[in-house]
């Protein structure tokens, strides 16, 4: 049994640097009250955060840090399991996750994920879903058992019945079967490969003894043919190289044409620029008798001379420009001839490259054929060695076949075992055995809450609900108050199953806002009688907005806000 003793937190949500410490095993019943936002539900988030690394409500990890202090968020909890003292510490900024056993810090070399897995499997012996189903009944962010998907319902029940080991075994066995099948495929491929090698070796020996010499003669003839082809391509290259040399010689007369074209282009640009300037000058003096800048009259003789000079210079430049265009045209023709000859050279070079490729191919084939001839010659001299190889292949084939048969037998055995471990196997039989007891307990608790229905869970964890007048209902068809009674009955049942199995039994039960809206007219006194009767040797915390409940609990804790920070007060504020 897990006995939760105390929990404390600081810089957690609305709590500041001053730690809040809460004893978890002092009283059988404790009422937690306070206005909205005062921090009374913080205990739920602190509890699940320190144990499972996440808040009970839908709050991400970064939002758990107090927004004023923004660092040193820290939660710790002390509890015992079978006489062993445990302490868990968890923090944000800096990140902290420490587990102590009897005051000694456990190895920190493992990852946080591995530590968490170890804590759940070996100490708490329940995951987050199971923990919330038997320890917490909350109205905010809580998903009751009946609202869980089918797979999650099964997970909770398997956890409570200590049969999750079968699921773990099933996963391991599935992986083992996958590995064995992969091994079988490998052996099968190897067997096929060896069969092919045996046949190939048999054929090889036959060919070795009957056709090897013929193959050698054929390959020698092929080499002779390839040598002739190689020589032919080399002769072609010789002719092409001669043509290229002739063409290169003819290119010498075009030497310097690119520089001339560049020079002519520069001159052409300069002449064009001068002509443009003269045109602008001519237009200015032709169009203006008065200076547009200073408004002074331009002397007529000066204006006429400027116009005449512009025309004469423009004429001279135009004549030179036309001569230059003729020279450029001649050089462009030379460039075209140069490019044509260069193209011819390029084509000849491509021909040489192609011939060289053919020569290389011939040489490669010759080397391959020579290697094959040498191999055939050596093999003819070592017939006994090839027979020994054949026997080795046959022996390896037989061994591989025997291993394949062995692996297939193992797969068959593991497949049978896996079928027993699946949901419809051993687990189903165990669940089927406990389902009548579970249904009986649920209905007992429903009747204790004056809710007279016949509630049944089947092997797929789907519900069947009959009313006294034999009408069929589902969980979703009931009112919120009726749903709460079903949720409470399941909570009590899960705790009873946990106590019976002695696996995930705990002293702690926290109920959030169960009196505030959902219980309808069901009396507080009657409900308290039920939980005191059902939850024996437990420490029950009830969080409520509802007033007038203080005298019905052994202990009262109130939460208030002081300067923006949440503060816990033992007893109601009026008692302080």
N, C-alpha and C positions, 0 to 999 in steps of 0.2 A: 504493500500500500504506500502511495505517495502522500506524505504529510507536508503540505505547504505551510511554512512557519511565518515568514515575513517577506515583504517586498518594499523597496524604496526607489524613488526616482527623483531626478533633478534636471532642470533645463529640458524637460520633456513636455511638449505641447505648451500649455499655459503655466506650467510650474517653473519657477525661477531657480536661482542658485541654492536657495534653502531647500534641502532635501525633504521630501514627503515620505514618511515611514509608516507602513501599515502592517499591524500584526494580523496574521491570517488564521490563527488557531486559538485565539483567546476566548471567543464566545460562540455559542451555537448559532445564534441569529444576530445579525447586525444590519441596521438600516442605514443606507447612505442617501442623504438628501442634499438639496442645493438647487439654486436657480439654474436656468438654461445657460450653458457656457461657463459655469462656475468650476467645472473640472471633475464632477463626480464620476463620469464614465471613463476618466483617464485610467483608472485602475484596470479596466478591461484591456485597453491598448498597451499599457505597461506590462501586463501579465503575458499577453501573446507575443509582444515584441521581445522581451527578455528570453522567453522560451523558444520562440520560433522565428524570430527576426523580422516579423511584420505585425502591423497594428491590427486590432480586431475590426475597427471601422475602416472604411475605404479611404485610408490616408497613406500616401506614399512615404517612403523612408525620409526623404529630405524635409517633408512637412512636419516631422515629429520633433525637430529641433526648435526650441523656444525662439520665436522671431525677434525678441528683444536682445537676448544674450548671444544667440547665433553660434554657440559652441558648447562643448562639454556636456552634451546630452548623455545621460548615464542612467541605467536601470540595473538593479541587482535583486536577486531572489535567493532565499535559503529554504531548503526542504530536505527531508529525509526519505530514504527508500530502504526498507528492511534494515533499519538501524544504521545505514551509511549516510553520513552528512554530505549534502551536495550544495554547491553554491555556483550560480551562473551570473556572469557580469556581461553586459552588452552596452556599447556606447557608439555615438556618432560624433565626429569632429572632436577628438580623434576616434577612428573606428576601433572598437574593442569587442572581443568575443573570447571570454575566458571561462573555463570550467574547472572547479575545484572539487576534489574528493577528499573528505576528512581534512580539509584545510590545505591540501597539497595541490598545486597547480598542475593540471595535466599537460602533456606534451603539446606544444604550439607549432610543431613542424608541419602539421597537416593543413590543408586548405579549409577555409570557413565552411564550404559546402560539405566536406568530409566530416568535419567536427559536428555540424548540425545533424547529419545523417546518423552519426554515432550516438549523439545525445538522444535522438528520437527512438532509435532501435534498441539501445542498451540500457538507458536510464529511464526515460519517460515511458517508453514502450507504447507510444501512440503518436500518430501524426497530427497535424493541425486540425484536420477535419474531425477526427475522433475526439480530440481534446475539446473542441467547441461543442460537440454533441453531448458530452457527459459532464462538463464543468460549467459551461456558460449557456444561459438562455437569454438572448438579447433581442431587443426590438430594432436595433440599428446595426446594419451590415451583417446581421446574423442570418444564416440560411438554415432553417429548420430541416430536420431529416426528410420530411415529406416534400420539401421543395428542392431537394437535391436531385440531380439526374441519377438514373438507374445505376450507372457505374460507380458513382460516389456513394450511393446507399450501400452497395455491396462492399465497398472498401471499408466503410465504417463498421459494418457488422462483422466482416472478416477480422478486422482489428480487435474488436471486442471479444470475439470467440477464439482468439489466438490461432487463427488458421491462415493468416496472411503469409505464413511461412510456405504454405502450399503454392501461393501465387509467386513468391520469390523462387521456389523450387521449379515451378512451371516455366518461369522466365529463363532460369539457368538451363533447364532441360531443353527448352526450345532452342537456345543458343547452341547447346551441345548437339542436338539433332541437326541443326544447320551446319555445324562444323563437320559432323560425321558425313552428311550428304555431300558436302564439298570434298571431303576426303575420298568418298566413294566415287565422285565424279573424276577426281584426280587419278585414282586407281584404274577406273574404266578407260580414261584417256590413255593412261600408260599401257594398259592391256592391249588396247587397239593399236597403239604405236608399236608395241613389241610384236604383235601378230604380223603387222606390216613388215617389221624388220626381219622376222623369221622368213616370211615369204620372199622378201627382197633378197635375203642372203642365200636362200635356196636357188632363186633364179640367177643370182650373181655367180654362184658356184657352177651352175649349169653353163652359163655363158662363158665363164672362165675356162671351162674345159672344152667347149665346142666352138666358140666364136671369137675368142680373144685375139687370135692371130689374124682373123679376117678384119677385126676392128682396127688392129694396128696397121694393116696394109691400107685400109680405107683412109685412116687418119693421115698416114704418110702421103698418100695421093692428094688429100685435101690440103696439106701443107704446101706441096708443090704448086698447086693451083693458086693458093694465096700468095706465094712468093712471086708468081707471074703477075698477079694483079697489083701487088705492091710495086714492082718494077715499072709497070705501065703508068701508075699514078705518079711515080717519081719522074719519069720521062715527060709527062704532061707538065709537071711543075717546072721542069727545066725550060721548056718552051715558053711558058707563061712568064717566067722571070726575065727571059730575053726580051719579050714584048714590053714588059714594064720598064726595062732599062732604056729602050728606044723612046718610049713615051716621056720618061723623065727628062731625057735629053731635049726633046721638043719643048718642054716647059721652060727651058732656060731663056728663050726669047721673050717670054712674058714677065721676066723678072722686073720688079718694081712697079707693076701696074696698080697694085692696091694703094701704094704710097701716092702715085700720081692722082688717082681718083679722089683720095682723101684731100690732097692739095687743091685740086680743081674745085672740090666741094666747098672748101674754105673760101677760095676766091669768089666763087659764085655767091656765097652768103654775103661777103663784104660788098660786092657790086650791087646786089639787091638792096642792101641797106642804104648805100649811097644814092641809088636811084629813088628810093622811097623818101629820103631826106630832101632831094632836089624837087620831087613832086610836091611835097609839103611847102617848100620855100616858094615855088612858082605859084601855087594856089594862094598862099598868103598875100603876096604882092600883087597878084592879079585881082584878088577880091577886096583888098583894103587900100584906101587912099589916106586913111587916118589910122594912127597907131591905136589899137584897142586897149592898150595898157595905160598910156599917158595922154591920150586924146589929142596929140599933136599931129598936124598934117605931114604926111610923108612927101618929101620932095619928089616931083614927078620924074625928073631925070634919073634920080637914084632908083626909083621904083622900076622904071623901064629897063635900066641896065641890069638890075637884079633878075628881072624876068628873062631878059635875053641871055644872060650868063647861065641861068638855070636850064634853059632850053638847049643851049650849046653843049653844056656839060652832060646833060641827060642823053643827048644824041650820041656823044662820044662813048659814054658808058654803055649805051644800048648796043652799039656796034661791037664793042669788046665783049659784051655779054653773049652775043650771038656766036662770035668766034669761040668763046669758051664752051658754049653748049656743044659745038661741033667737036671740040677736043674731048669733051666728056663722053660723047657718043662713041668716038673711036676707042676710048679706053674701056667703055662698057662692053664693046664688041670683043676686045681682047680678053676681058674678064670672062665673058661667056665662053670663048674658046678655051681659056685656061680651065674653067669649071668642067667643060665637056671632056677634056683630056684627063683631068683629075678623076672624073667619074669613071672613065674607061679603066684607069689604073686601079680604082677601088674595086671594080667588077673583077678584074684580073686577080687582085689580092684575095677576094672572096673565093674565087675559083681555086687558088692555091690552098686557102684554109680548108675548103671542102675536100680537096685531094689529100691534104694532111690528115684530116679526120678519117678518110678511107684507109690511108696508110696505117694510122694508129690502130684502126679496127682490125686490119689484116694482121698486124704484129701481135695484137692481143689474142686473136684467134689462134695464131701459130703457137704462142706460148702456152695457151690452154691445151691445144692438141698435143704439144710436146709433153706437157705434164701428164695428160691422160695416157699417152703412149708409155711413159715411164712407169705410171701406176700399173697399167696392164702388164708390163714386163715383169715388175716386181711381184705382182699377184700370181702370175704364171709360175714363178719360182717359189711361191709359198702357199700351195694348195692346202696343206695340212692346217695352216694357221686359220684359213677361212672356215674350214670345218669346225675348228675349235670355237670360233666366234658364233657359229650357228648353234652349237650346243649351249653356249653361254646365254644366248638369246632365248632359247627354249626353256632353260632353267629359270631365268628371270621372269619369263612369261608365266610359268607355273606358280612361282612365289607370289607374283602380283595377283594372280587369280585367287589364290588361297586367302590373301589379305583382303581382297574385295569381298569374298564370301563372308569373312569374319566381320568386316565393317557393316555389311548389309544385315547380318544377324543382329549386330549391336543396334542398328537403326530400328529394326523391327521391335526389339526389346524396349528401347527408349520411346518409340512411338506409342507403344502400349502403356508405358508408365505415364507419358505425357497426357494421354487420353483420360487417365485416372485423376490427374492433377488439374484438369481444366474445370471451368465453372460447373459443368454438368457432371463431374466425377465425384471424388471423395469430398471436396468442399460442399457440393450440393447435398450429399448425404448428411454431413454434419449440420449444415444449415437447416435441412429438412427436419432433423431431430430436435433442434432448438426452437423452430418456428412456433409449434403449439404453446410452448412455455412463454415465448415472447408475446404472442397474441393474448394469452391468458393474463399476463401481467399488465399489458396495456389496457385491456378491458377492465381489470380490477381497479386500476387507478382512475380510469374514466368514470366508473361507477362511484368511486369515492368523491369525485367532483360533481356528482349528480348529473352525469352525462351518460344516458343509457342508450348506447349504440353498440353494435357488434362490429368491431374493427378487426380486420385480418390482413396480414401481409402474406403474399405468396412467395414461392421460391425465387421469383424474379424481382421481389421487393415492390411489387405493385399492390396498391391497397384495394380492398373490398370493404365497403361500409354499408351496413344495413341498419335502418331505424326500427323502432319497435313495431311499426306498421309495415315492415318488410319492404320499404322503399330503398332502392340502391342509390348511394351517394358516392361522391369522390371528395377528397380533402378540399379541393378548391371550391366546392359548392357550399361550404359552411361559412358562417360569419367569422369575423376576426376573433371574437371571444371563444367560439367553438374550436377554431383552429388552435388557439392558445392552449385549450384543455388537452387537445390531441398532442401538441408539442410537449406539454408538461408530462403527460402520461408516457410518451416515448423517452423523454429525458430520465424519468424515474426508472423506467424499464432498463435503459442502457446502463444506468448506474448499478442496478440490481444484477444485471448480467456481468458487469465488470467485477462486482464484489464476489459473485459466485465463481467466476473464472480466476479471480485473484491475479489479474494481469494488469489492468489499468485502473484499479480502484484508487480513489483519492478522497481526502477530507473536504475538498473545496467545492462549493457550488455558488455561482454568482448568477443572479437573475436581474435583468435590466428592464425596468418599467412594466413588470408583469401586473401590477396593481393599477396602473394609470389609465388604461383604456380597454385592454383586451379581455379582461375577465368578466366583463358585463356585471351582472348582479351577484356574481359569486362572492361570498363574504370573505373578507380578509382573515377573520378568525378561523374559518373553516379551512382556508388554504394553508394557514400557518400550522394548524393541527396536522394536516396531511404531510407537509414537508418534515415536520418534527417526527411524525410517526414513520415515514418512509425513509428519510435520509438520516440514518442513525450514525452517531459519532461523527457528525459532519459540522463544518463551519459554513453557514449559509449567509451570504451577503445579498441584500435586496436593494437595488438602486431605484429611487422613486421621486417623482415630482409631487405626489399626492400628500396632502397634509393630514394630520391627526393619526399617524401610524406610530409615533414615537414610543408610546407606552406598550406597544405590542411586541417590542424587540428587546433583547437583553442589552444591546449596545446600539448607540446612535452616533453616526459620524456625519458631519456636515461640511460642505465645501463652499467657500466664498471667494470672491475676487477682491484683492487688496492691491490698489495701484497697478492694475493690469495683470497681476500674478495670482494664480490659484493657490489657496491655502486650506489645509485640512484641519478641522477642529473636532476633537473627541467630545461627543455630546452635542446637543443643539446649541445654536448661538445664544439662546435665552438662558442656558444653564451656565454660561461662561462668566 
